[in-house]
Amino acid sequence: MRRYSYVGPADLLAAAPPGGAGRRVGSVGDLAAWLASRDADERAEPFTFVIDLDGTLRLAPRRSEHVACAGGAPVLSAGEMAFSRDGDRWTVSEVSNHSTGYCPDPASWPAVGAALDAAGLPHPGRFTGPVVFRHCPRCGERNLVKEHDYVCALCGADLRRTPDAT
């Protein structure tokens, strides 16, 4: 599986705690215990997530940086994840690859699906909100591609339609 290195601001990388601030979730019980420690308002919105290089889901509050969740390490995927109750258990209701710090491609879904399956967490089987990122070859800006418009938002240069190799 492809590894994604952090591509965001250097100061956020420097501030990332060694070992990561994200809570490792390897089971339904881990998730239930962690969600029980969050207040209702926080549980009502998506959480920051990464899939670490061991293939384990890590969660942090939404306003956390992905790089802090991962401890500055490369990841297999990153984005936002929401949970909802299905009877007496939690399920993944929404999941995206929206992380401007790692810019994972939608093709990173298998790492997410495998981590959720390993933890026994029901999920939608795909990114419910896939995001396409591209790096501008002219100005170096990271771009979030909207409506299949592969043009740099900063300088207007054409962006590659295939994912960046890094």
Secondary structure, DSSP 8 states (H G I E B T S, - for coil): ---B---S-HHHHHHS-TT-SSEEE-SHHHHHHHHHTS-HHHHTS-EEEEE-TTS-EEEE-TTS-HHHHTTT--BSEEEEEEEEEETTEEEEEEEE---TTT---GGGHHHHHHHHHHHT----SS-SB--EEEE-TTT--EEEEBTTB-B-TTT--B--SS----
